[in-house]
Amino acid sequence: MGHRRQTVFERNVPARSVVDHALARTRQAVFWQDDLGEPVVYPTLSAPVRADVAVVGAGYAGLWAALRARQRHPGARVVLIEGRSVGWAASGRDGGFCGTRLTYGGRPDADERAALTRLGQEHLAAVGSAVAGLGLDCPWERTGVVDLAVELHHIDRLQEAASAAARVGAPHTFLDRAKVRAEIASPTYEAGLVRPDDVVLTHPARLAAGLAQAASALGVEIFEQTRVTRLVPPGRGGGGDVVLRTTSPAGEAAVRADRVVLGTGAFPSLLRRYRRHTVPVYGYAIATEPLSAELLGAIGWRGRQGLRDLARRAHRYRLTADDRIVFGGHDAVYHPGGHLRRAYENRPEASRRLAEHLLTTFPQLEGVRLTHRWGGAAGTANGPGPFLGQAAGGRVQHVAGLAGLGVVATHFAAELALDRFDVLDGGAGTERTALRTLRQVPAPHPPEPLRSPGALGLGLDT
């Protein structure tokens, strides 16, 4: 039986004392949420409400759906219901990479692949226009991204990607070992591919908070700490409306709506038919203290690009506005049973592994403290993702499978859900509604106890 090849992170493990020092003063807290300042608090739902459009979940997908619904139909009553607080889950915890990729995998033909690439660029521009036009208080850094070979066998992948980009005129630049290390001084880098137009960096928690404030200013009614316990389809005790049964500290209430968008992310779908189509997977991240100008000078990284290595379990990392490094990835943990628990957000072995990998990447950071460590769950589909399920003849749209795709894909999916509502009202279809790749609903994950080996087959931990 062959042996698995050691990675650069296993061949070059920092001294235990160096890692212990880095971790000694970390807090189990999300840096982005700590950096948000005093959040706006929205009321709980305490009385019945009738809405034209009800949205469940105040992560990016739900926030975009509520905001864009109100912009498309200024006279519509739009209600957004959140079980905890705006942006508290995956949307307020990720790395803040806004990329152009709209789907993973699948088998689009050449024309559809080109359309998805173009639409990704268009939706990135649309998100940027919204940030500027709505005056959102969040950074929007057009840094691009560098894909990084950290093993010799990764170099061919980058060269092939550079050649493919050249054929379509994309402004990507391949950097050999000397050039990439001159750009960013890491002894782990063997080559790099600079993609200047494919990623913008933002502050994820501030973006979510800003979207909520903009939606509220447009007339969207937002209710926090209000959990939807049940969805009742039309004709089952609710007349012609879709009914959402809710509970909050103020008591139980009902939201009756003509249209519903479900953007509940990693949480179980309110539609039973989709309960096994996604599973929650936990990822982890760490943040350093602000780095001195001298230390930043030793690393380089003057372009402040987002960085992504090609390790089997990839890392993604970036600089914050106050020059911290936020470093995440590698571990993707599925807990048997698919449960979501606060305790799962604290995984000391994952934080330690990330600290080791950060110090292997940048040994210049020896002596630097880590301030934050955190985790969070995202919903991953058994297919290309994202997918939009539906019920009640299309009056309920279920947006799911967005793990790893991020801000731009959530905007795209929200707009697609609203396109489908417009088609129900007699409107014309759009390029989005015509995409075959996005009409596919993936097969459900197998039930337990068969699911755990399936998760391992996807390269996940348990």
N, C-alpha and C positions, 0 to 999 in steps of 0.2 A: 504493500500500500504506500502510495506516495505521501510525502510530507508537504503541508501547506507552506508556501514561501513566506518568510518573515517580511513584514513591511518595514519601511524606514523608521516608523515610530516604535517598532519592537526592537530594531537593531540599535537604536540610539535613545535609550531611556535616560532621562535626566536623573541625577542623584536624588535619593529619597528625601534628603534634608532640604534640597532646593524646592521640591514640590511641597513638602510640609510647610515651609516658610510662606510660599505663595498662597496656600489655602488657609493659613492660620486664622485670618480675620474675615473670612467670607461670611456673608449673610445669605440665608435662604430667602431670596427675594428677587423679583424681576427688575432688572436695572431700568428698563424702559418705563415701567409703571412707577418706580421710585422717582424717576426724572420728569414725571408728568406734571408735578405740582398738584395743587388742590383741584380735584376733578369736579366737574358739574354733576350734581345729583338730580336725577329725574324721579318723578313720583311713582308710587306703586299704583296698580289698577285697583280701584275700590268700588267701581260701579259698572254695570253693563255698558258696552260700547257697540255702535254699529259703524262699520267702516266700508269704504269701497275696496281698499286694499289693506290687508293685515300682513305684517311681516313678523316672523318669529326668529329671534336671534339677532343680537346687535354686535356681531362680528362684521368683517368686511363685506361678506356677501349680503347680509341683511341690511347693513347701512347703505350700501350702494343701491340695493333694490328700493328701499324706502325713499332715498333722496331722488333717484331717477324717476320713480313713479310720480312723485309730486311735481318734478320738473316737466314731465311729459303731459300731465293732466293737472294743472294748477288748481282746479276746482275740486279735485278728489279728496276725500277724507282718507288719510293714510295713517295707520297705527303701527307702531313698532314695539314689540314685546320682548323683554330680555329677562331671563331667569336670575341673573346676577347683576352685573353692571356692564356698561358699554366697554367693549374691547378687552374684557378681563381674561378671556381664554386665549386661543392660539393667535388671534389677530393682534393682541397686545404683547406677545412674547417672542415673535420670530425675529429674524435678523434685519428686517427692513429692506430686503432686496426686492425691488420692483422690476421683474424681468418680463421678457416678451413671450415666453413660452406659454401656450394655452392648453397644452395637453401632453401627457406622457404616453409613449407607445402608440398602440393602435396601428392600423394599416391604411392611412389615407393615400389616395393616388397622388400623382405628381401635381395635378392642378389643385387638389384640395390641400396638399402640403404647402404649396406656394400661397394659397389663400390664408391658411392659418398663420403662416409667417408674417404676411402683410397685416392681417388683423391684429396680431400681437403687437406690432409696431404702432398701429393706429390706436389701440386701446391704451398702450403706454402713454402716447401723446395725449389721449383724452383724460387720463388720470392726472397728468401734469397740468393740463388746462384747468381741470377742476380745482386742483390745489391752488393755482394762481388766481383763477376767477372767483373762487369762493373765499379767498383770503385765509386759507387754512394755516394755522400756526404750527407748521411742521417743516423741517428741512426737506429739500428736494435737490439732491446732489447728482448731477449728471456725470457720474464718474466712470461708467462702464464697469466691466468685470474682466478679470484675468483668470482663465482656466489654467491650472498648474499641473504639470507632470511631476510627481514625486517619486516615481520609479522609472527605470529606463524603458520598460515596456509600455509606458503611457505615451511616449514621444510620438509613436506612429499615429496614435489617435488624434493628437493635436495637429500633426502635419496633414492628415486626411481632412480634418475639419477646416484647416486653413485653405486647402485646395478646393474644397466644396464651396467655401465662402467666396473664393476668388472667381469661381465659375458664375456666380450670381451677382457679383459686384459688391459684396458686403465688405466693409472696411475693416477686416480682421487682420491682425499682424502676428505672425509666428516669431517667437523669441527663442533663440537657442540658450543653452545653459549660461553662457557668459552674459548674454544680454538680459536675461530675466533676473539674474542675480545682481546685475548692475542696477536694475530698476527697483528690486525689492530684495534685500540682503538676507536670504535664508539658505542654509546649507542643504536643505531638503529639495530645492527646486532643480529639476533637470531640463525643463523647457516651459514655455508659457504661450498662451494664445490670448491676445488682447482683443476684446470685443467692446469697442467704445460706445456703441449705440444700443446695446442690448439690456442694460441694467441701469436703473436709477436707485440711489439709496435714500431712505427716508427714516423717520422715527416712528415705529409702528404704533405705539400707544398714542402719540400725539395725532397721528393721522386718523385713528379711530375716533378719538375725542373730537377732533375738528369736523369730521364727517357728521357726527351726531349733532354738534352745535349748528352746522349749516343746515342739516335736515330740519331741525327744530325751528330754525329761523324761517324756513320756507313753509312751516305749518304742519310738519310731521309730528304726531303726538307720540312721545316716547315714554314707556313705562318700564322701570327697572324693578328688580327683586320680585318679579311676577313670572311664575313658572306655568307654562302650558302643560296641563296634565292629560288632555285628550282632544282629539280632533273628531268632530262629528260631521260626516258628509251631508250634503243637501238631502232633504227628504226624510231624514232619520231624527225626527223630533225638532228640527230646526227650520222647517219650512223650506224656503228656497235658498237659504244662506248656508255657507260653511260656518260651523260654530267651533270656537276654540274655548274650552273650559280652562280657567286659570285659577291659581291660588297664590296668595301673597300675604304678607303680614296684615294687610287690611281685610283679608277674607277671600271668599270665592267670588268669582265673577265670570261673565261670558263675553266674548267678542264675536259678533256676527259680522261676516264679511262676504262680499261678492267674489273676491279673489284673495288667495293666500300664497305667500312665498315662504317656504321653510328653509331657513339658513342656519340649521342647528349644528353644523360642523361634525365634531366627533361624537356628539350625543346621539342617543338612539332616535331614529326617525319616528315622528308621530304617525307615519303611514306604515302599518305593519308589513306591507309587501316589500319595504326597503330596509327592514331592520338588519338583515344580514348582508346588505350590499356594501357596507363600509365597516371597518373596525377601527377602534381608537389605538393609535400608536404614539408612544411618548418619546419626545426628543429633548435634548438638554443643551444648555449653554452656560458660559461663564463670561465675566467681564473683569478687566483689569482696572486698577486705579488709573487716573489720567497720567499719560506718559510725558516726561520732560522733553523739551526741545532737543536736548542732547541725545536722548535715547531714540527719539524719532529720527534724528539725523543718522544714527548708526544703522537703523533699519532701512531708511530710504522711504519708499512708499509715498513719494511726493504727489502722485496722482490720486491718492486716497481711493483707489479702485476697490470695488468688492472683489474678494478673492475666493476661489473655489478650487480645491484640489481634486484629482481624479482617483484618490484612494478608493478601494472597494467600498468602504463606508466613508463617504466624502465629508470633508469639513468645509464650512462656509464662514468667512470672517470679514470684519470691516472695522473701520475707525468711526468713533462717534464724534459729535460736535466738540466735545471737550477732550478729544484725543485718547480715549480708552480704546482697547481692542475688545470687541465682542466676538467670541469664538464659540461656534456650536457645530453640531452634527455628530457624526460617527455612530453613536448608539441610536437605535430605533427599537423601542421596547414594547412588545405586546404582552399584556398580562392575561393569562388564561381566563376565559369567561368574558373578556371584553369590558371589564369594569372600569369606571372612571372614579378615581379616589384621590383626594388631596395628598395622601401619603405617598402616592406614586411620583409626585413632583420632586420629591427629595430622594435622590439616588446617589449617595456619596461616591460609589465606585465609578459612576459615570462622570461626576465632577472631577474626580482625581485623574481619570483617564484623559479628559479634555485638558486639564492643567499640564499633564505630561506631554501631550501632543503639541500644545502651544509652546512649551519650553523647548521641545525638539525643533519646532519650526523656527523659533526665534530664541536661540540661546542667549542673545543680548538681554533678554528680560529677566535673567537671574537676579534675584533680589526684589523684583517688583511684586506687589501684593495683588491678589484678586479680591475684589470687593463683593461681587454678587455671583450666585450660582442658582440656577432655576431649571425647571422642566415644564412641559406642557404637552397636551394631547392634541393630535389632529386626526381627522378621519381619512383613512386610505381605502380606496376602492380596489376591487379585484378586476381591474381593467385600466384603460388608458387615463381616465379621469380628465376633466370633471364629467359628471353626468347629471342630467336633469330628468328626474322621474316626474310623474304627474298622476293626478287622481281627479275625480269629480269632473270628468270630461275636459280636463285641462285647466280647470279653475283653481286647482292646487298644484303649484310647482315646487318640487323638492330639489334643492341645489346641494350636491354632495361630491365627495371624492376630490377635494381641492388640496389635499396635503402635499406640500412641497412645491406648489405652483404659485401661491402668493397673491399679492394685491391685484395685479393686472388681470389674472384669470378670474378672480372674484368679480371684478367689474364686468368682464365679458359675460360671465354666467348670469349675473343679475340682469344685464341688458337683454340677454337671450330669453330669460324668464318673462320679462316684460314684453318682448316681441311676441311671445306665444299668447299672452293675454290680448294684445292688439289684434292678432289673427282671429282669436275667438270673437272679437267685436266686429269682425268684417274687414279688418285692415289687411294690407298685402303682406306676404312673407318677406323676410329679409335675407341677406346673404348668410347671416348667422343661423336662421332657422333652416336653411337649405343644407347645411353642412352634415354630411352623412356620419362623420366621426362623432359628432356631438349628439346625434340621435340615438346612438347605441347605449343601451343600458347593460352594464356588465353583469356577469353571472354572480349570484350571491356567494359569499364565503361559506364554506361548509359549516355545519353546526358543531358545537363542542360535543365530544372531545376531539373531533377530527380537525378542528380549526388550528390548534397550536402547531402541529406539524406543517400545516399549510402556511402559517405565518413564518415558520422557520425556512420554508422553501422560498419565501420572498426575501430572505436575507435579514430577517428581523430577529432580535433577541427576545427571550421570554424570562 
